[in-house]
Amino acid sequence: MTNFESKIRTIEWVNNCSRMVDQTKFPYEFNYVDIKTGDEMYDAIKTMIVRGAPAIGIAGAHGVVLYAQELAKKGLSLNEFKSELLKKADYIVSSRPTAVNLYWAVEKQKEIIKSYEGDIKDLIKTLTDNGKRLELEDIEINKKIGDNGAQIVPKGATILTHCNAGALATVGYGTALGVVRSAFANDPTVKVFADETRPRQQGARITTLELVMDGIPVTLITDGMCSYFMKKGMIDMVCVGADRIAANGDAANKIGTYTVAIAAKYHNIPFYVAAPLSTIDISIKTGDEIVIEERSHDEVTIINDKKICADGVNIINPGFDVTPNELISGIITEKGILRPNYTDSIAKLFK
């Protein structure tokens, strides 16, 4: 299997700060910003300068280091330092409650903090090294996900995706789009249909941008068009990412994913979720336990700085929905493709 060489690196620890692509500026600008403090990282995650569950996880790990660097200037004892840093770590996690990768990566840093005995300077170095390790691991994990998924992509397939689960949602390769990249590397006739993904337009602004940058054919459609193209026989499979997967295989992803899954089931089109093991939360039995983030109403009511609806109208804006496991053909991970019964296949994987 040949890996695709993507031009994109979303987040990287450089010169004692976290350098990341500012995804709020797409598609007009492709700029990097340096995040230099813990509070700046909290805001970067909250405002979606960085987004996508795996990338948010790495951002969280970096955020812990940034807070550590700041606390080191306060002349605290080791125990005081550790206590304050653990509080800051928990604060970072509160920025985006649905994406379990954020919790997972910060917990990895917290484990180091809790067990550490020694010099504060050495603790900061250990946390920094661990953040860098998680970065590089993310790319390798995504390439394995891509290779595993590519094996089930039919020759010349058109793959529908929703939101952005690509290089820009991870450190640099992608989960759902990692499957696309690996498939395309071996079969350049593979192409993508991208849902625009309202209300934040991640498909339109981000998925199309990174696929055009990497020379992979992509067609943009509105969210309401997917069933039309499925009925016309123009979609061969669906592959999406996930922000949290329950122990029974229920999968939370960007709002609208559930609708796509229902349409795919009706048209007998395989629907796959691509995600690393760090996205699977075996502490929750079903998707009913997943906390769904309610986002700003302005995302729905304002386009290009102009209001598109009447004043006083009620707005509900959940950021995610949960696709029930019975609509999912397979969960593509770095360890292979999980199949129903997901309760059993996930439990076996985590033994």
Summary of the structure (lengths in Angstrom):
residues: 351
radius of gyration: 20.0
end to end distance: 28.2
largest distance: 66.9
contacts: 1284
relative contact order: 0.12
helix: 46%
strand: 18%
